[in-house]
Amino acid sequence: MTETSQTPRTPASQRFREFKMPDVGEGLTEAEILKWYVRPGDTVTDGQVVCEVETAKAAVELPIPYDGVVHELRFDEGVTVDVGQVIITVDVAPGTDTAGAADQAPVAEPGPEAEKPAEARPAARQPVLVGYGVSEASTKRRPRRGAVAPAETAAVAAAVQAELNGHGSGATAAPEPRQSRPLAKPPVRKLAKDLGIDLATITPTGPDGIITREDVRAAVPAPAPQEQVREQAARAQRAEPEPVSAPEPAAAAGPVTTGARETRTPIKGVRKAIASAMVNSAFTAPHVTEFITFDITRTMKLVEELKSDKDMTGLRVNPLLLVAKAFLVAIRRNPDVNAAWDEANQEIVRKEYVNLGIAAATPRGLIVPNIKDAQVKTLPELASALGELVSTAREGKTSPAAMQGGTVTITNVGVFGVDTGTPILNPGESAILAVGAIKLQPWVHKGKVKPRQVTTLALSFDHRLVDGELGSRVLADVAAVLEQPKRLITWA
């Protein structure tokens, strides 16, 4: 009797690996998927970045912890996913048979493990990121609509083999490929179904012939405003959660127009974190704000001189740099201002280091990364750190670690032409300095009214830590250094 070789059998529990949404910060509970860098069928390697997510603190790129071929993307871009939910599955043993030897003769009887669905078997332990796998995901795996399942492929192969055996042929032939269906992600298919659009009639514009939301929407005439509102209301009423699928977005992540006179935008990500932090700060720490207006002409002249200094070549020199240096000098002269209030232990914790936060406006909202140990940096080092901090924030690449551990902050509202404001403290910090616009104004200089560069600073501080005298001294010292920059030599 001739032996028939058996194709190696790989259990699905070992073949398909699930990558869960990790906690990329400290104690974060959710993150929004901003962009996928891979698609089903793409080959990935250990450490390769597969997607970018936005947490309440920053945008972070996620690497996959194993090699293989992308099997399924569980969520569309723009979806907010809880930590611990599976976001992508990877076939780590592509080309192997998970259905056993069904395509061979004689046909082996499948065991209990082969009959058990992949979802019911415990997954193997996976490499972890920070906080990875803190809780089991409550959702089940969604079957892919545009692909042939491994079991179905094996069944077709077995049928073809049986037919060949019935004709007395010992040759092995591949099954006829099924007629391809239009390529579209599950949310796009749902949208087409809701709108009554046949995907087969749509010309795809996405990569690799994938039909996008825009393709579906372009296939129907735009409804009148009132009809659109009624349709959205009706769609919301009939929307029901799918029992075996994770939640999907009903619309894009951006602003959603619900009427001719209102626009509603979901509160999430950085904006949600800002709101929570500011409310917590405003109703926890008793804020006091003081103001000072002064002549900053000499500092503006020094800025121009430093731009041509060889030690500052290639560095960004601006008034904010010297304001930061002046603030650090004032903190050195008044170290008690650099402290924190420990409510749990009922202690005031004075910091011997200064992690100087710089409020930065980004496309995703206001973030406050900080320069670690700013008090020991020289002026060129401070300029380099400040330039790197700002450019990284504008690119949306600031890491969560860069926004933790701040002690004091500077916010430059002057870049918007604003004279000053009453800034709110970052939680856990003792003071925040607002820098106003620098304007040419009439000013009494050496007994005569002359045009001078004038600005206003505002210092908000936690009155539990900083009394009026200390806060006044700090603000006066900052202004004094900026009014007479030569004090940097004697005071620093």
C-alpha positions in Angstrom: 0.0 0.0 0.0 1.4 3.3 -1.0 1.7 5.9 1.8 0.2 9.3 1.2 2.3 12.2 2.7 0.5 14.3 5.2 0.6 18.1 5.2 1.9 19.4 8.6 -0.9 20.4 10.8 -0.7 23.7 12.7 -3.5 24.3 15.3 -5.2 27.7 14.8 -4.4 28.6 18.4 -0.7 28.5 17.5 -1.0 29.9 14.0 -3.1 33.0 14.5 -1.7 35.4 17.1 -3.8 38.3 18.5 -2.3 41.7 19.3 -4.2 43.7 21.9 -4.3 47.4 22.4 -1.6 48.0 25.0 -1.5 50.7 27.7 1.2 52.9 26.1 1.2 55.4 29.0 0.5 55.0 32.7 -3.0 53.8 33.5 -4.6 54.8 30.1 -7.8 53.0 29.4 -8.4 53.7 25.7 -6.7 54.9 22.5 -7.9 56.0 19.0 -6.5 54.3 15.9 -5.3 57.1 13.7 -3.7 55.2 10.9 -3.0 51.6 9.8 0.4 51.1 8.1 -0.5 47.5 7.0 -3.4 45.7 5.3 -4.5 42.1 5.4 -2.1 40.0 3.4 1.0 42.1 4.2 4.0 40.5 5.7 5.2 41.9 9.0 8.3 41.3 11.2 8.9 41.5 14.9 9.2 45.2 15.9 7.6 46.6 12.7 5.2 49.5 13.3 1.7 48.5 12.2 -0.4 51.4 13.3 -0.4 54.8 14.9 -2.8 55.5 17.9 -3.7 58.6 19.9 -4.0 58.4 23.6 -5.1 61.0 26.0 -1.5 62.1 26.1 0.1 61.7 22.7 0.2 59.9 19.4 2.2 56.7 19.6 3.3 54.2 17.0 2.7 50.5 17.9 5.1 47.7 16.8 4.0 44.1 16.3 5.8 41.6 18.6 6.1 38.7 16.1 6.6 37.8 12.5 3.9 36.6 10.1 1.2 37.8 7.6 -1.6 40.1 8.6 -4.8 38.1 8.8 -7.3 40.7 10.0 -7.6 44.3 11.2 -10.3 44.3 13.8 -11.0 48.1 13.8 -11.2 50.8 11.2 -9.2 54.1 11.4 -10.9 56.6 13.7 -12.2 54.1 16.2 -11.5 54.4 19.9 -10.5 51.1 21.3 -10.3 50.0 25.0 -7.0 48.8 26.3 -6.9 45.0 26.1 -9.1 44.6 23.0 -7.6 42.7 20.0 -6.8 45.1 17.2 -5.0 42.9 14.7 -4.5 39.2 14.1 -1.4 37.8 12.4 -0.8 34.4 10.7 2.5 33.4 12.1 2.6 30.1 10.1 1.4 31.1 6.6 1.0 28.3 4.1 0.3 25.6 6.7 -2.9 23.6 7.0 -5.0 24.2 10.1 -7.8 21.8 9.0 -5.6 18.6 9.3 -5.3 16.2 6.4 -8.8 16.6 5.0 -7.4 17.0 1.5 -5.6 13.7 1.5 -6.8 10.1 1.0 -7.7 8.4 3.1 -9.4 11.2 5.1 -8.3 11.3 8.7 -10.9 11.7 11.4 -10.5 15.2 12.9 -9.8 15.3 16.6 -11.7 17.4 19.2 -9.0 20.1 19.1 -9.4 20.5 15.3 -13.2 20.9 15.6 -12.9 23.5 18.4 -13.3 27.1 17.1 -10.1 29.2 17.3 -11.9 31.7 19.5 -12.7 29.1 22.2 -9.1 28.0 22.7 -6.8 30.0 24.9 -4.3 32.1 22.9 -0.6 31.6 23.6 1.1 34.2 25.7 2.3 37.2 23.7 5.1 39.6 24.1 3.9 42.6 26.0 4.2 46.4 26.0 3.5 48.6 29.0 0.3 47.4 30.6 -0.4 44.9 27.8 -3.2 42.5 28.4 -4.5 44.1 31.6 -7.9 42.7 30.9 -9.5 40.1 28.7 -11.3 41.6 25.6 -15.0 41.2 25.8 -15.5 41.1 22.0 -15.3 38.1 19.8 -13.5 37.8 16.5 -15.4 39.1 13.5 -15.3 36.8 10.4 -13.8 38.4 7.4 -16.3 39.0 4.7 -13.9 39.3 1.7 -11.7 36.3 2.2 -12.1 32.4 2.2 -11.7 30.9 5.7 -9.0 28.2 6.1 -11.6 25.5 6.9 -13.6 26.4 3.8 -10.5 26.3 1.7 -9.7 22.8 3.0 -13.2 21.6 2.3 -13.0 22.8 -1.3 -9.7 21.1 -1.7 -11.0 17.8 -0.2 -14.0 17.9 -2.7 -11.7 18.4 -5.6 -9.4 15.6 -4.5 -12.3 13.3 -4.0 -13.6 14.0 -7.5 -10.1 13.3 -8.9 -9.9 10.0 -7.0 -13.3 9.0 -8.3 -12.0 9.3 -11.9 -9.0 7.2 -11.0 -6.5 10.0 -11.3 -3.7 10.2 -8.8 -2.8 13.7 -9.7 -3.4 16.6 -7.3 -5.0 19.8 -8.6 -5.7 23.1 -7.0 -9.4 24.1 -6.6 -10.9 26.6 -8.9 -10.7 30.1 -7.2 -14.0 31.5 -6.1 -15.4 34.5 -7.9 -13.8 37.5 -6.2 -16.0 39.9 -4.2 -15.5 43.6 -4.1 -12.8 44.6 -1.6 -14.1 46.7 1.3 -13.7 46.9 5.0 -16.6 45.9 7.2 -17.7 49.4 8.2 -17.7 50.4 4.5 -19.9 47.3 3.7 -22.3 48.3 6.5 -22.5 51.9 5.1 -23.2 50.5 1.6 -25.9 48.3 3.0 -27.5 51.2 4.9 -27.5 53.3 1.8 -28.8 50.5 -0.4 -25.7 50.5 -2.6 -24.4 47.4 -4.4 -20.6 47.3 -4.0 -20.2 45.5 -7.3 -21.4 48.6 -9.1 -18.7 50.9 -7.5 -15.4 51.7 -9.0 -12.8 51.5 -6.1 -10.3 54.3 -5.6 -8.5 52.9 -2.5 -5.1 51.2 -2.5 -5.1 47.7 -4.1 -8.7 48.2 -5.4 -10.3 48.6 -1.9 -13.6 50.5 -1.9 -13.6 53.4 0.5 -16.3 55.3 2.3 -16.0 58.2 -0.2 -16.6 55.7 -3.0 -19.8 54.6 -1.4 -21.0 58.1 -0.7 -20.2 59.2 -4.2 -22.5 56.5 -5.6 -25.6 58.2 -4.2 -26.9 61.7 -4.8 -26.4 64.1 -1.9 -29.7 64.5 0.0 -31.1 67.8 1.0 -30.1 69.1 4.5 -33.4 68.2 6.1 -33.5 64.7 4.5 -29.9 64.1 5.7 -30.9 65.0 9.3 -33.9 62.6 9.1 -31.8 59.8 7.6 -29.2 60.2 10.4 -31.9 60.1 13.0 -33.5 57.0 11.5 -30.1 55.3 11.2 -29.3 56.0 14.8 -32.7 54.5 15.9 -32.2 51.2 14.0 -28.5 50.8 14.8 -28.0 47.7 17.1 -24.7 46.3 18.4 -23.5 43.2 16.6 -23.2 40.2 18.9 -19.9 39.0 17.5 -18.2 42.2 16.5 -16.4 45.1 18.1 -18.1 48.5 18.0 -17.5 50.4 14.7 -17.7 54.1 14.0 -21.0 55.3 12.5 -19.2 58.3 11.0 -15.9 59.9 10.6 -13.9 60.9 13.7 -14.0 64.6 12.9 -16.8 67.2 13.5 -20.3 65.8 12.7 -22.9 68.3 11.4 -26.3 67.5 13.0 -28.2 70.5 11.7 -27.9 73.8 9.8 -26.9 75.7 13.0 -25.0 73.2 15.1 -21.8 71.1 14.8 -21.0 68.4 17.3 -17.5 67.0 17.8 -16.8 63.9 19.9 -14.8 64.7 23.1 -11.8 62.3 23.1 -8.1 62.0 23.0 -6.0 65.0 23.9 -9.0 67.3 24.2 -10.7 65.0 26.7 -7.5 64.8 28.8 -7.1 68.6 28.8 -10.6 69.1 30.0 -10.3 66.6 32.8 -6.9 68.0 33.9 -8.0 71.6 33.9 -11.2 70.9 35.8 -9.2 68.9 38.4 -6.6 71.6 38.7 -9.1 74.5 38.9 -11.1 72.9 41.7 -8.2 71.4 43.6 -5.5 74.1 43.8 -6.4 77.6 44.9 -5.1 79.8 42.0 -3.6 83.2 42.4 -2.4 85.2 39.4 -0.2 88.3 39.4 0.8 90.5 36.5 3.8 92.7 35.7 4.3 95.0 32.6 7.9 96.1 31.8 10.4 97.2 29.2 11.9 94.3 27.4 13.8 96.2 24.7 17.3 95.2 25.9 16.3 91.5 25.8 15.0 91.9 22.2 18.4 93.4 21.3 20.2 90.5 23.0 18.1 88.1 20.9 19.4 89.7 17.7 23.0 89.5 18.9 22.7 85.9 19.9 21.4 85.0 16.4 24.8 85.9 15.0 26.8 84.3 17.9 28.9 81.3 16.7 28.0 79.3 19.8 24.3 79.5 18.8 24.8 78.6 15.1 22.1 76.3 13.9 19.9 76.9 17.0 16.6 78.7 17.2 17.0 81.9 19.2 13.8 83.8 20.1 12.4 85.7 23.1 10.9 82.5 24.6 14.4 81.1 25.0 15.5 84.1 27.2 12.2 84.1 29.1 12.8 80.4 29.9 16.3 81.2 31.1 15.1 84.1 33.2 12.4 81.9 34.8 15.0 79.3 35.7 17.2 82.0 37.3 14.2 83.2 39.3 13.5 79.7 40.5 17.1 79.3 41.5 16.8 82.4 43.6 13.5 81.3 45.1 13.6 77.5 45.2 10.5 77.1 47.4 8.4 78.0 44.3 9.4 74.7 42.7 7.4 72.4 44.8 4.4 70.0 44.9 1.5 69.5 47.3 1.3 65.8 48.5 -2.3 65.5 49.7 -2.1 61.9 50.6 0.9 62.4 52.9 0.1 66.0 53.9 3.6 67.1 52.8 5.1 69.9 50.7 7.7 68.3 48.3 10.3 70.8 47.2 12.0 69.7 43.9 15.7 70.0 43.6 15.4 69.8 39.8 13.3 71.8 37.3 11.4 70.0 34.6 10.4 73.0 32.6 7.1 72.5 30.7 6.4 74.4 27.5 2.8 74.6 26.4 2.6 73.7 22.7 -0.5 74.1 20.4 -0.6 71.1 18.0 -3.2 70.0 15.5 -4.4 67.5 18.1 -4.8 70.0 20.9 -2.7 71.6 23.6 0.1 69.5 25.1 2.8 70.3 27.7 6.0 68.4 27.2 8.8 69.4 29.5 12.6 69.8 29.3 14.1 67.5 31.9 16.6 69.0 34.4 16.4 72.4 32.6 18.2 74.1 35.5 21.6 72.6 34.6 21.5 73.4 30.9 23.6 76.1 29.3 21.9 78.6 27.0 22.9 76.7 23.8 21.7 73.4 25.4 18.4 75.0 26.5 17.9 76.4 22.9 18.6 72.9 21.4 16.2 71.2 23.8 13.5 73.9 23.3 13.8 73.6 19.5 13.5 69.8 19.6 10.6 69.9 22.0 8.6 72.3 19.8 9.3 70.5 16.5 8.4 67.1 17.9 5.2 68.4 19.3 4.2 70.0 16.0 4.8 66.6 14.2 2.6 64.9 16.8 5.4 62.6 17.9 5.7 63.7 21.5 6.0 60.6 23.8 3.9 60.2 27.0 7.1 60.2 29.0 8.0 63.7 27.7 4.8 65.0 29.2 5.3 63.5 32.7 7.0 64.8 35.7 6.8 68.6 35.0 7.4 71.0 37.9 6.6 74.4 36.3 5.4 75.6 32.9 5.6 78.5 30.5 2.8 79.3 28.1 3.5 81.8 25.3 0.1 83.4 24.5 1.9 86.4 23.0 2.4 84.5 19.7 -1.4 85.0 19.1 -1.1 88.7 19.7 -2.7 88.4 23.2 -1.4 90.8 25.9 -1.6 88.2 28.7 -4.0 85.8 30.5 -4.7 83.9 33.8 -3.3 80.4 33.0 -4.4 77.4 34.9 -1.8 75.2 36.6 -1.0 71.8 35.3 -2.0 69.2 37.9 0.8 68.6 40.3 2.8 71.7 39.4 3.2 74.8 41.6 3.4 77.7 39.0 2.8 78.6 35.4 4.1 81.7 33.6 2.2 83.3 30.7 4.2 85.4 28.3 2.2 88.2 26.5 2.7 89.9 23.2 5.8 92.1 22.8 4.6 95.5 21.4 6.2 98.8 20.6 4.6 101.3 23.0 5.3 104.7 24.4 7.3 104.2 27.6 9.1 106.5 30.1 12.8 105.7 29.6 15.5 107.8 31.4 12.9 110.5 32.1 11.6 110.8 28.6 8.7 109.2 26.7 10.1 107.0 24.0 8.9 104.1 21.9 10.1 100.9 23.7 9.4 97.1 23.4 6.9 96.4 26.2 5.3 93.1 27.4 3.2 91.7 30.2 3.9 88.6 32.2 1.3 86.7 34.3 2.3 84.2 37.0 -0.4 81.8 38.4 0.6 79.8 41.4 -0.8 77.3 43.9 -1.6 79.4 47.0 -1.3 76.3 49.3 2.4 76.2 48.3 3.3 79.8 47.3 2.2 82.8 49.3 1.9 86.3 47.8 5.4 87.4 48.9 7.1 84.4 47.2 5.0 84.6 44.1 5.7 88.3 43.8 9.4 87.8 44.2 9.5 85.2 41.5 7.6 87.3 39.0 9.7 90.4 39.8 12.9 88.5 39.3 11.8 87.2 35.9 10.9 90.7 34.8 14.2 92.2 36.2 16.3 89.7 34.2 14.4 90.4 31.0 14.6 94.2 31.6 18.3 94.0 32.3 19.7 90.8 30.7 23.2 91.4 32.1 21.7 90.1 35.4 22.0 86.7 33.8 25.7 87.0 34.4 25.5 87.9 38.1 22.4 86.0 39.1 22.7 82.7 37.1 
